[in-house]
Amino acid sequence: MPGTMTAGGKTLPSIQATFEDALAKLPDGYVDGYFGNRSWGVTVKRSEDGKRTWLYGEELGGTDIVSLNLYGLAGSGSTLKPCEMSSTKVIEFVLGFEPSTANAASRP
């Protein structure tokens, strides 16, 4: 299924693991940062049960956006659901996004 990250899907397990690790390292809430030498604002929300992660990123001063949901599935890994864009775009964004150091310094 397009946009799905499963063991039987198109995305290689090592890429999936790297993507999920990078997404897990992003803080909950809003953070400024950079992707592709452009400023971005990113919001990450996680469900209380840990089964869903939502990310929305917006290019600051531009028009580009990135939006995704990652659902944890019992016994079968996770499923990535990009919002009206390719899974490649959201994976590249999460892997390449760098939160600004000012934001990182203010986190507990």
C-alpha positions in Angstrom: 0.0 0.0 0.0 1.5 3.4 -0.9 2.6 5.5 2.0 2.7 2.5 4.3 5.8 1.4 6.2 5.5 -2.3 7.1 7.9 -5.2 7.1 6.3 -6.4 3.8 6.1 -2.9 2.2 8.4 -0.9 -0.1 10.4 0.8 2.7 13.4 -1.1 3.8 13.5 -2.0 7.6 16.7 -0.1 8.1 15.2 3.1 6.7 12.0 2.5 8.7 14.0 2.1 11.9 16.1 5.2 11.1 13.0 7.2 10.3 11.2 6.1 13.5 14.3 6.9 15.6 14.6 10.4 14.1 10.9 11.0 14.7 11.1 9.8 18.3 13.9 12.2 19.0 11.8 15.2 18.0 10.3 16.9 21.1 6.6 17.1 21.7 5.1 20.4 20.9 6.5 23.1 18.6 10.1 23.5 17.6 11.9 25.7 15.0 14.6 24.3 12.9 16.1 23.9 9.4 15.6 21.6 6.5 17.2 22.2 3.1 18.7 25.5 4.3 15.2 26.8 5.0 13.6 27.7 8.3 10.7 25.5 9.4 8.3 25.3 12.3 7.3 21.8 13.3 4.7 20.6 15.8 4.8 17.0 17.0 1.9 15.4 19.1 1.9 11.9 20.5 -1.2 10.0 21.7 -1.2 9.2 25.4 -1.1 5.5 24.6 1.9 6.0 22.3 0.2 4.4 19.4 0.0 7.5 17.2 2.5 10.3 16.3 1.3 13.3 14.4 3.8 15.8 12.8 3.0 19.0 10.9 5.8 21.1 9.5 5.5 24.4 7.7 8.3 26.3 5.9 8.6 29.7 7.6 8.4 32.5 5.0 7.5 29.9 2.3 4.7 27.7 1.1 5.9 24.2 1.7 4.4 21.8 4.3 4.9 18.3 5.6 2.3 16.4 7.5 2.1 12.8 8.6 0.6 10.3 11.0 2.6 7.3 12.2 0.4 4.5 13.7 1.9 1.7 15.9 0.3 -1.6 15.0 0.1 -4.6 17.4 2.7 -7.2 16.4 3.3 -5.8 12.9 5.4 -2.7 13.3 4.0 0.7 12.2 2.2 2.3 9.4 3.1 5.7 8.0 0.3 7.8 6.6 1.5 11.0 4.9 -1.2 13.6 4.5 -1.6 14.3 0.7 2.1 13.9 -0.1 4.5 11.1 -0.8 6.0 9.0 2.0 9.4 9.7 0.5 8.9 13.5 1.1 8.0 13.0 4.8 10.8 10.4 5.4 13.4 12.8 3.9 12.0 15.7 5.9 12.1 13.8 9.3 15.6 12.5 8.5 16.9 15.9 7.4 15.2 18.2 9.8 17.5 19.8 12.4 15.9 21.5 15.4 17.6 24.8 16.2 20.0 24.7 19.1 18.1 27.5 20.9 15.1 25.2 21.1 17.2 22.2 22.2 18.8 24.3 25.0 15.5 25.4 26.4 14.1 21.8 26.7 14.1 20.1 30.1 
